[in-house]
């Protein structure tokens, strides 16, 4: 199976939003002190090979189909944070 991958487009989602500096998630990951309100909650990761990844955290609604019984499905939604 082949899948075409693309970057997440925040503007293509009606439910996505930046994780703000006052968001509980930003406080949980200890980034609220260095957070810039105009940018939102961001991250900087340094990997073992010394490569890096930088970005902003986004909150969005992820909806999947779940089996509800008698071979029927229904939507199951959960808000997720990712970056």
N, C-alpha and C positions, 0 to 999 in steps of 0.2 A: 504494500500500500504506500502510495506517495501522497504527502500532504504539502500544500503550498503554505509556507509560513510567512507572516508579515508582522511588522511592528504594530503594537497597539495604537490605535488612533482614538484618542480621548474624545475628539469631536464627533466621532461616528457613534458614540454611545449616548443615549439620552439620560443615563443614570450615573455616569462617571463624574467624579469631582476630585480636586486636589485634596490631599490630607493636609489640613491646616496646622499651624503651630500650636493652637490650643486644643487640638484633637487628642483624645486619650491615647491613641496609638502612638503619636509622636512623643508623648510623655513616657509611655511604656518603654520605648526603645532608647530613652535618654537623649533625644535629639532636640527637645523643646528649648533648651537654653541657647543653642546655636542656630536655631531656626529663624529664617528671615520671612516675615509675613508676606511679602510680595512674591516670594518663590514657593513657599510651602515647605512641608516636611521632606527633606532630601536625605540621600544616603551616599556614602563613599566606601567601597569595599576594596581591599587589597588582598589579592589571592596569593597562594604560596609561590607561584612563579613570578610574583611582583607585578602582574598585570592588574588593572583596576577596572572598576565599574562605578559610574556615577549616574544618579538619576533622582527623580522625584517619586514619592509614594502616591498612588492613586487608589481611591476607594470606588468600587463599582459593584453592581448586582450581577451575580453569576446565576443563570437559570439553566437547570438540567431537567430532563424528563425522568421521572421515577415511575416504576411499576406500582400501580395502585391496587391491582387484583384483577382477576378474570382477563388477563392479557391486555389490560388498559393501562395507559400512562397519563400522568398529569405533571404539571410544572412544579419544580421544587427550586425555590430561590434562596440565595444566601449572599449577604454582602461580604465582599472580600477586599483585602488591602494587598497591593502588590507594587513592585517597583522594578 
